[in-house]
Amino acid sequence: MHKNITCIACPRGCLLTVSGEAEDLIISGNECRKGIEYGRQEILEPLRMLTTTVRTTHPVYTRLPVRLSREVPLEQIPEFMKVINQVCVSRTCIPGDVMAVNLLESEVDLIATGELYYEKG
Ligand code: SF4
């Protein structure tokens, strides 16, 4: 295997070259040790932070922006989206509020990144 990837562990954005096989990856182009960790992770089990929106019952603001509480394996994103698409918010919330817990029993929560306000009564 021979692959070029950009390290996104810091703003410098080193261009990493990854070669070799799973147990014996050779990574070059990194300016620091974090690049080795990033390159291995990206090749062996890429992680992504999922940000999206969920439905609401609000008459005006029908979608609420949300994110997961941590990065998850890239290949599991479709499964997370299936669960997230079932969520419908019907209460006031502010950024940081937990909207759903332990998605897919992975101890990953769904966090609001926007606010929504329902009049009382
Ligand atoms: S290898 Fe190190 S210096 Fe280069 S982008 Fe990654 S974290 Fe930044």
Backbone and ligand atoms as CSV (ligand in chain L), in Angstrom:
chain,resi,resn,atom,element,x,y,z
A,1,MET,N,N,0.840,-1.189,0.000
A,1,MET,CA,C,0.000,0.000,0.000
A,1,MET,C,C,0.882,1.249,0.000
A,2,HIS,N,N,0.418,2.257,-0.737
A,2,HIS,CA,C,1.139,3.531,-0.777
A,2,HIS,C,C,0.082,4.622,-0.900
A,3,LYS,N,N,-0.013,5.466,0.116
A,3,LYS,CA,C,-1.084,6.450,0.120
A,3,LYS,C,C,-0.582,7.778,0.675
A,4,ASN,N,N,-1.058,8.875,0.087
A,4,ASN,CA,C,-0.751,10.203,0.615
A,4,ASN,C,C,-1.988,10.748,1.321
A,5,ILE,N,N,-1.825,11.212,2.542
A,5,ILE,CA,C,-2.933,11.831,3.266
A,5,ILE,C,C,-2.430,13.085,3.966
A,6,THR,N,N,-3.327,14.019,4.164
A,6,THR,CA,C,-2.956,15.253,4.861
A,6,THR,C,C,-3.280,15.097,6.341
A,7,CYS,N,N,-2.292,15.341,7.178
A,7,CYS,CA,C,-2.525,15.286,8.627
A,7,CYS,C,C,-3.341,16.513,9.039
A,8,ILE,N,N,-4.424,16.274,9.746
A,8,ILE,CA,C,-5.258,17.392,10.201
A,8,ILE,C,C,-5.216,17.540,11.725
A,9,ALA,N,N,-4.177,16.945,12.333
A,9,ALA,CA,C,-4.063,17.036,13.789
A,9,ALA,C,C,-3.652,18.431,14.257
A,10,CYS,N,N,-3.140,19.249,13.339
A,10,CYS,CA,C,-2.865,20.656,13.668
A,10,CYS,C,C,-2.930,21.458,12.371
A,11,PRO,N,N,-2.941,22.783,12.450
A,11,PRO,CA,C,-3.134,23.594,11.237
A,11,PRO,C,C,-1.996,23.502,10.218
A,12,ARG,N,N,-0.855,22.964,10.585
A,12,ARG,CA,C,0.264,22.899,9.643
A,12,ARG,C,C,-0.073,22.054,8.419
A,13,GLY,N,N,-0.829,20.978,8.618
A,13,GLY,CA,C,-1.301,20.164,7.494
A,13,GLY,C,C,-0.213,19.440,6.734
A,14,CYS,N,N,0.657,18.719,7.419
A,14,CYS,CA,C,1.736,17.975,6.755
A,14,CYS,C,C,1.166,16.935,5.796
A,15,LEU,N,N,1.827,16.773,4.665
A,15,LEU,CA,C,1.428,15.739,3.714
A,15,LEU,C,C,2.155,14.452,4.103
A,16,LEU,N,N,1.386,13.481,4.572
A,16,LEU,CA,C,1.966,12.217,5.035
A,16,LEU,C,C,1.973,11.207,3.898
A,17,THR,N,N,3.016,10.423,3.852
A,17,THR,CA,C,3.058,9.285,2.937
A,17,THR,C,C,3.015,8.022,3.792
A,18,VAL,N,N,2.029,7.172,3.516
A,18,VAL,CA,C,1.867,5.944,4.294
A,18,VAL,C,C,2.096,4.767,3.363
A,19,SER,N,N,2.989,3.880,3.770
A,19,SER,CA,C,3.229,2.677,2.970
A,19,SER,C,C,3.367,1.492,3.905
A,20,GLY,N,N,3.445,0.282,3.331
A,20,GLY,CA,C,3.536,-0.928,4.139
A,20,GLY,C,C,2.168,-1.503,4.401
A,21,GLU,N,N,2.126,-2.511,5.256
A,21,GLU,CA,C,0.864,-3.185,5.571
A,21,GLU,C,C,0.448,-2.907,7.006
A,22,ALA,N,N,-0.772,-3.325,7.341
A,22,ALA,CA,C,-1.424,-2.930,8.589
A,22,ALA,C,C,-0.524,-2.983,9.820
A,23,GLU,N,N,0.156,-4.116,10.045
A,23,GLU,CA,C,0.938,-4.240,11.283
A,23,GLU,C,C,2.266,-3.509,11.179
A,24,ASP,N,N,2.636,-3.139,9.968
A,24,ASP,CA,C,3.979,-2.610,9.761
A,24,ASP,C,C,3.944,-1.358,8.886
A,25,LEU,N,N,3.110,-0.387,9.255
A,25,LEU,CA,C,2.970,0.831,8.450
A,25,LEU,C,C,4.217,1.705,8.588
A,26,ILE,N,N,4.608,2.288,7.474
A,26,ILE,CA,C,5.722,3.238,7.485
A,26,ILE,C,C,5.147,4.598,7.116
A,27,ILE,N,N,5.320,5.564,8.007
A,27,ILE,CA,C,4.744,6.893,7.791
A,27,ILE,C,C,5.868,7.908,7.734
A,28,SER,N,N,5.837,8.751,6.691
A,28,SER,CA,C,6.850,9.810,6.564
A,28,SER,C,C,6.161,11.113,6.189
A,29,GLY,N,N,6.896,12.199,6.274
A,29,GLY,CA,C,6.357,13.516,5.939
A,29,GLY,C,C,5.825,14.253,7.148
A,30,ASN,N,N,5.772,13.569,8.296
A,30,ASN,CA,C,5.241,14.183,9.521
A,30,ASN,C,C,6.312,15.034,10.201
A,31,GLU,N,N,5.866,16.171,10.714
A,31,GLU,CA,C,6.782,17.063,11.433
A,31,GLU,C,C,6.845,16.727,12.916
A,32,CYS,N,N,5.884,15.927,13.389
A,32,CYS,CA,C,5.908,15.560,14.812
A,32,CYS,C,C,5.259,14.193,14.991
A,33,ARG,N,N,5.303,13.716,16.220
A,33,ARG,CA,C,4.823,12.362,16.520
A,33,ARG,C,C,3.314,12.202,16.299
A,34,LYS,N,N,2.587,13.292,16.477
A,34,LYS,CA,C,1.132,13.211,16.286
A,34,LYS,C,C,0.781,12.735,14.879
A,35,GLY,N,N,1.631,13.087,13.910
A,35,GLY,CA,C,1.390,12.691,12.520
A,35,GLY,C,C,1.411,11.179,12.353
A,36,ILE,N,N,2.287,10.508,13.108
A,36,ILE,CA,C,2.352,9.038,13.057
A,36,ILE,C,C,1.032,8.469,13.577
A,37,GLU,N,N,0.578,9.002,14.709
A,37,GLU,CA,C,-0.677,8.504,15.297
A,37,GLU,C,C,-1.844,8.771,14.348
A,38,TYR,N,N,-1.870,9.994,13.791
A,38,TYR,CA,C,-2.966,10.334,12.879
A,38,TYR,C,C,-2.957,9.415,11.658
A,39,GLY,N,N,-1.766,9.221,11.061
A,39,GLY,CA,C,-1.649,8.382,9.861
A,39,GLY,C,C,-2.105,6.954,10.129
A,40,ARG,N,N,-1.687,6.388,11.249
A,40,ARG,CA,C,-2.089,5.007,11.593
A,40,ARG,C,C,-3.598,4.930,11.770
A,41,GLN,N,N,-4.150,5.893,12.536
A,41,GLN,CA,C,-5.597,5.898,12.794
A,41,GLN,C,C,-6.375,6.023,11.489
A,42,GLU,N,N,-5.912,6.929,10.623
A,42,GLU,CA,C,-6.639,7.196,9.376
A,42,GLU,C,C,-6.624,5.987,8.448
A,43,ILE,N,N,-5.551,5.239,8.472
A,43,ILE,CA,C,-5.470,4.055,7.608
A,43,ILE,C,C,-6.202,2.875,8.242
A,44,LEU,N,N,-6.013,2.657,9.527
A,44,LEU,CA,C,-6.543,1.443,10.165
A,44,LEU,C,C,-7.995,1.577,10.600
A,45,GLU,N,N,-8.378,2.749,11.139
A,45,GLU,CA,C,-9.770,2.947,11.572
A,45,GLU,C,C,-10.087,4.439,11.554
A,46,PRO,N,N,-10.396,4.996,10.362
A,46,PRO,CA,C,-10.638,6.439,10.294
A,46,PRO,C,C,-11.815,6.868,11.162
A,47,LEU,N,N,-11.631,7.980,11.849
A,47,LEU,CA,C,-12.671,8.524,12.727
A,47,LEU,C,C,-13.179,9.835,12.155
A,48,ARG,N,N,-14.440,10.147,12.398
A,48,ARG,CA,C,-14.999,11.423,11.958
A,48,ARG,C,C,-15.930,11.980,13.024
A,49,MET,N,N,-15.959,13.320,13.111
A,49,MET,CA,C,-16.962,13.988,13.942
A,49,MET,C,C,-18.191,14.219,13.067
A,50,LEU,N,N,-19.330,13.748,13.514
A,50,LEU,CA,C,-20.565,13.886,12.736
A,50,LEU,C,C,-21.338,15.110,13.209
A,51,THR,N,N,-21.577,16.030,12.303
A,51,THR,CA,C,-22.454,17.166,12.577
A,51,THR,C,C,-23.594,17.111,11.562
A,52,THR,N,N,-24.795,17.353,12.048
A,52,THR,CA,C,-25.949,17.271,11.167
A,52,THR,C,C,-27.098,18.073,11.794
A,53,THR,N,N,-28.319,17.809,11.366
A,53,THR,CA,C,-29.488,18.449,11.982
A,53,THR,C,C,-30.534,17.385,12.281
A,54,VAL,N,N,-31.435,17.704,13.220
A,54,VAL,CA,C,-32.567,16.808,13.518
A,54,VAL,C,C,-33.868,17.593,13.358
A,55,ARG,N,N,-34.952,16.845,13.190
A,55,ARG,CA,C,-36.264,17.477,13.046
A,55,ARG,C,C,-36.708,18.090,14.366
A,56,THR,N,N,-37.569,19.096,14.271
A,56,THR,CA,C,-38.208,19.656,15.465
A,56,THR,C,C,-39.708,19.793,15.174
A,57,THR,N,N,-40.472,20.055,16.235
A,57,THR,CA,C,-41.907,20.321,16.061
A,57,THR,C,C,-42.177,21.827,16.039
A,58,HIS,N,N,-41.089,22.610,16.077
A,58,HIS,CA,C,-41.236,24.067,16.112
A,58,HIS,C,C,-41.881,24.562,14.810
A,59,PRO,N,N,-42.837,25.499,14.906
A,59,PRO,CA,C,-43.532,25.952,13.695
A,59,PRO,C,C,-42.657,26.736,12.714
A,60,VAL,N,N,-41.558,27.325,13.209
A,60,VAL,CA,C,-40.690,28.126,12.338
A,60,VAL,C,C,-39.346,27.435,12.090
A,61,TYR,N,N,-38.703,27.035,13.194
A,61,TYR,CA,C,-37.365,26.432,13.089
A,61,TYR,C,C,-37.514,24.914,13.072
A,62,THR,N,N,-37.599,24.361,11.907
A,62,THR,CA,C,-37.965,22.943,11.779
A,62,THR,C,C,-36.782,21.983,11.877
A,63,ARG,N,N,-35.548,22.531,11.888
A,63,ARG,CA,C,-34.358,21.689,12.054
A,63,ARG,C,C,-33.472,22.289,13.138
A,64,LEU,N,N,-32.865,21.437,13.961
A,64,LEU,CA,C,-31.934,21.874,15.002
A,64,LEU,C,C,-30.553,21.294,14.693
A,65,PRO,N,N,-29.491,22.138,14.634
A,65,PRO,CA,C,-28.147,21.594,14.421
A,65,PRO,C,C,-27.655,20.807,15.636
A,66,VAL,N,N,-27.005,19.697,15.362
A,66,VAL,CA,C,-26.503,18.812,16.426
A,66,VAL,C,C,-25.140,18.245,16.016
A,67,ARG,N,N,-24.462,17.652,17.000
A,67,ARG,CA,C,-23.217,16.928,16.726
A,67,ARG,C,C,-23.145,15.745,17.682
A,68,LEU,N,N,-22.250,14.817,17.376
A,68,LEU,CA,C,-22.002,13.726,18.326
A,68,LEU,C,C,-21.020,14.212,19.388
A,69,SER,N,N,-21.004,13.530,20.533
A,69,SER,CA,C,-20.152,13.963,21.645
A,69,SER,C,C,-18.678,13.615,21.421
A,70,ARG,N,N,-18.392,12.766,20.462
A,70,ARG,CA,C,-16.989,12.482,20.111
A,70,ARG,C,C,-16.933,11.899,18.710
A,71,GLU,N,N,-15.720,11.775,18.182
A,71,GLU,CA,C,-15.553,11.180,16.859
A,71,GLU,C,C,-15.949,9.710,16.903
A,72,VAL,N,N,-16.443,9.218,15.769
A,72,VAL,CA,C,-16.844,7.807,15.672
A,72,VAL,C,C,-16.213,7.215,14.413
A,73,PRO,N,N,-16.133,5.883,14.336
A,73,PRO,CA,C,-15.573,5.267,13.126
A,73,PRO,C,C,-16.359,5.683,11.882
A,74,LEU,N,N,-15.647,6.052,10.835
A,74,LEU,CA,C,-16.264,6.521,9.592
A,74,LEU,C,C,-17.293,5.520,9.062
A,75,GLU,N,N,-16.988,4.233,9.168
A,75,GLU,CA,C,-17.901,3.229,8.606
A,75,GLU,C,C,-19.221,3.133,9.390
A,76,GLN,N,N,-19.262,3.657,10.609
A,76,GLN,CA,C,-20.503,3.594,11.399
A,76,GLN,C,C,-21.404,4.811,11.201
A,77,ILE,N,N,-20.950,5.784,10.408
A,77,ILE,CA,C,-21.745,7.015,10.249
A,77,ILE,C,C,-23.159,6.721,9.703
A,78,PRO,N,N,-23.320,5.858,8.699
A,78,PRO,CA,C,-24.686,5.582,8.236
A,78,PRO,C,C,-25.591,5.029,9.342
A,79,GLU,N,N,-25.050,4.163,10.216
A,79,GLU,CA,C,-25.853,3.624,11.326
A,79,GLU,C,C,-26.244,4.740,12.298
A,80,PHE,N,N,-25.286,5.625,12.597
A,80,PHE,CA,C,-25.610,6.746,13.487
A,80,PHE,C,C,-26.679,7.625,12.856
A,81,MET,N,N,-26.573,7.860,11.546
A,81,MET,CA,C,-27.559,8.721,10.881
A,81,MET,C,C,-28.965,8.120,10.944
A,82,LYS,N,N,-29.060,6.790,10.839
A,82,LYS,CA,C,-30.390,6.151,10.936
A,82,LYS,C,C,-31.040,6.476,12.279
A,83,VAL,N,N,-30.252,6.391,13.351
A,83,VAL,CA,C,-30.786,6.672,14.688
A,83,VAL,C,C,-31.099,8.163,14.835
A,84,ILE,N,N,-30.179,9.002,14.371
A,84,ILE,CA,C,-30.354,10.453,14.500
A,84,ILE,C,C,-31.592,10.917,13.730
A,85,ASN,N,N,-31.854,10.279,12.608
A,85,ASN,CA,C,-33.026,10.667,11.810
A,85,ASN,C,C,-34.349,10.339,12.501
A,86,GLN,N,N,-34.308,9.533,13.557
A,86,GLN,CA,C,-35.523,9.225,14.327
A,86,GLN,C,C,-35.800,10.286,15.401
A,87,VAL,N,N,-34.799,11.115,15.692
A,87,VAL,CA,C,-34.934,12.099,16.776
A,87,VAL,C,C,-35.788,13.271,16.303
A,88,CYS,N,N,-36.716,13.688,17.167
A,88,CYS,CA,C,-37.514,14.884,16.887
A,88,CYS,C,C,-37.586,15.706,18.175
A,89,VAL,N,N,-37.139,16.936,18.114
A,89,VAL,CA,C,-37.050,17.789,19.307
A,89,VAL,C,C,-38.351,18.573,19.485
A,90,SER,N,N,-38.863,18.579,20.725
A,90,SER,CA,C,-40.098,19.316,20.975
A,90,SER,C,C,-40.004,20.116,22.262
A,91,ARG,N,N,-38.787,20.522,22.610
A,91,ARG,CA,C,-38.601,21.311,23.830
A,91,ARG,C,C,-37.539,22.375,23.602
A,92,THR,N,N,-37.551,23.372,24.487
A,92,THR,CA,C,-36.530,24.420,24.462
A,92,THR,C,C,-35.165,23.801,24.739
A,93,CYS,N,N,-34.155,24.239,24.006
A,93,CYS,CA,C,-32.805,23.749,24.277
A,93,CYS,C,C,-31.782,24.816,23.885
A,94,ILE,N,N,-30.584,24.668,24.451
A,94,ILE,CA,C,-29.474,25.578,24.149
A,94,ILE,C,C,-28.270,24.739,23.725
A,95,PRO,N,N,-27.273,25.376,23.087
A,95,PRO,CA,C,-26.088,24.613,22.689
A,95,PRO,C,C,-25.456,23.896,23.879
A,96,GLY,N,N,-25.121,22.631,23.686
A,96,GLY,CA,C,-24.525,21.830,24.753
A,96,GLY,C,C,-25.527,20.895,25.399
A,97,ASP,N,N,-26.815,21.130,25.212
A,97,ASP,CA,C,-27.815,20.224,25.776
A,97,ASP,C,C,-27.718,18.856,25.113
A,98,VAL,N,N,-27.875,17.818,25.931
A,98,VAL,CA,C,-27.857,16.445,25.416
A,98,VAL,C,C,-29.259,16.103,24.908
A,99,MET,N,N,-29.367,15.771,23.636
A,99,MET,CA,C,-30.674,15.522,23.019
A,99,MET,C,C,-30.996,14.030,22.960
A,100,ALA,N,N,-29.988,13.172,23.001
A,100,ALA,CA,C,-30.195,11.719,23.033
A,100,ALA,C,C,-28.911,11.102,23.586
A,101,VAL,N,N,-29.060,10.018,24.351
A,101,VAL,CA,C,-27.885,9.429,25.005
A,101,VAL,C,C,-27.587,8.032,24.466
A,102,ASN,N,N,-26.304,7.701,24.563
A,102,ASN,CA,C,-25.837,6.335,24.308
A,102,ASN,C,C,-26.333,5.777,22.970
A,103,LEU,N,N,-26.134,6.550,21.903
A,103,LEU,CA,C,-26.575,6.096,20.582
A,103,LEU,C,C,-25.870,4.790,20.216
A,104,LEU,N,N,-26.601,3.854,19.678
A,104,LEU,CA,C,-26.067,2.544,19.268
A,104,LEU,C,C,-25.299,1.875,20.416
A,105,GLU,N,N,-25.661,2.209,21.649
A,105,GLU,CA,C,-24.999,1.665,22.847
A,105,GLU,C,C,-23.477,1.846,22.777
A,106,SER,N,N,-23.071,3.010,22.250
A,106,SER,CA,C,-21.639,3.282,22.069
A,106,SER,C,C,-21.131,4.318,23.066
A,107,GLU,N,N,-22.022,4.731,23.995
A,107,GLU,CA,C,-21.686,5.790,24.957
A,107,GLU,C,C,-21.406,7.112,24.259
A,108,VAL,N,N,-21.931,7.273,23.055
A,108,VAL,CA,C,-21.851,8.540,22.326
A,108,VAL,C,C,-23.220,9.204,22.413
A,109,ASP,N,N,-23.217,10.488,22.794
A,109,ASP,CA,C,-24.483,11.220,22.929
A,109,ASP,C,C,-24.666,12.182,21.763
A,110,LEU,N,N,-25.896,12.655,21.624
A,110,LEU,CA,C,-26.216,13.647,20.602
A,110,LEU,C,C,-26.364,14.994,21.296
A,111,ILE,N,N,-25.593,15.979,20.844
A,111,ILE,CA,C,-25.499,17.269,21.512
A,111,ILE,C,C,-26.052,18.372,20.614
A,112,ALA,N,N,-26.866,19.240,21.180
A,112,ALA,CA,C,-27.372,20.395,20.418
A,112,ALA,C,C,-26.239,21.390,20.184
A,113,THR,N,N,-26.161,21.944,18.989
A,113,THR,CA,C,-25.193,23.023,18.723
A,113,THR,C,C,-25.917,24.324,18.383
A,114,GLY,N,N,-27.235,24.280,18.387
A,114,GLY,CA,C,-28.032,25.477,18.185
A,114,GLY,C,C,-29.049,25.593,19.299
A,115,GLU,N,N,-29.840,26.657,19.264
A,115,GLU,CA,C,-30.854,26.806,20.306
A,115,GLU,C,C,-32.242,26.806,19.689
A,116,LEU,N,N,-33.191,26.457,20.533
A,116,LEU,CA,C,-34.577,26.390,20.095
A,116,LEU,C,C,-35.427,26.857,21.270
A,117,TYR,N,N,-36.396,27.678,21.000
A,117,TYR,CA,C,-37.188,28.233,22.091
A,117,TYR,C,C,-38.679,28.002,21.829
A,118,TYR,N,N,-39.307,27.347,22.794
A,118,TYR,CA,C,-40.768,27.143,22.730
A,118,TYR,C,C,-41.428,28.042,23.766
A,119,GLU,N,N,-42.454,28.760,23.359
A,119,GLU,CA,C,-43.227,29.573,24.310
A,119,GLU,C,C,-43.881,28.642,25.316
A,120,LYS,N,N,-43.916,29.082,26.613
A,120,LYS,CA,C,-44.601,28.285,27.636
A,120,LYS,C,C,-46.106,28.430,27.475
A,121,GLY,N,N,-46.783,27.315,27.788
A,121,GLY,CA,C,-48.231,27.349,27.747
A,121,GLY,C,C,-48.672,27.272,26.383
L,1,SF4,S1,S,2.446,15.888,11.639
L,1,SF4,FE1,FE,2.469,17.162,13.456
L,1,SF4,S2,S,3.039,19.195,12.695
L,1,SF4,FE2,FE,2.370,18.013,10.911
L,1,SF4,S3,S,0.163,18.478,10.714
L,1,SF4,FE3,FE,0.351,16.612,11.945
L,1,SF4,S4,S,0.301,17.344,14.060
L,1,SF4,FE4,FE,0.782,19.095,12.761
